[in-house]
Amino acid sequence: MKLADTQALRGEFRLAIYRHGALVDEIIEPNLIVNGAKDQLARLVGGNGANRHVTQIGFGTGTAAAAPGNTVLTGAYWKPVTSVSYPATGQVAFAWSLSTAEANGMAITEFGLRCADGTLFARKARAPIHKSDDLSLTGTWTIIF
């Protein structure tokens, strides 16, 4: 009997953009789970779980395409995720938001999830969002096993 994984570790990035409180765009796209995530998960399963959990969402200005070896975001603004939920078997979702008072003046071109020990877990690169004080962002980042 040959055993096989039913699907690879992957992520789903959901972003809602609001201007003056009104929804102007919604984006649902896949994202990259970077190599740091694999190390974090291996250590967690092996019993070395201290600070391996995702705690922060980051907004950066880097323009390089997402790659498995990514370890940082460029010029990042980091903040705690809002909440953690488990929407289905083998899934964990991290809710997040960026208010009208945060990261103004940034041309946000990348997003990232970071663990408590500072390890980058996932990264998403995209076209710039020019953050201003009339713009707020919310979303969820779901990791699917």
Secondary structure, 3 states (H helix, E strand, C coil): CCCCCCCCCEEEEEEEEEECCEEEEEEEEEEEECHHHHHHHHHHHCCCCCCCCEEEEEEECCCCCCCCCCCCCCCCEEEECCEEECCCCCEEEEEEEECCCCCCCCEEEEEEEEECCCCEEEEEEEEEEECCCCEEEEEEEEEEC
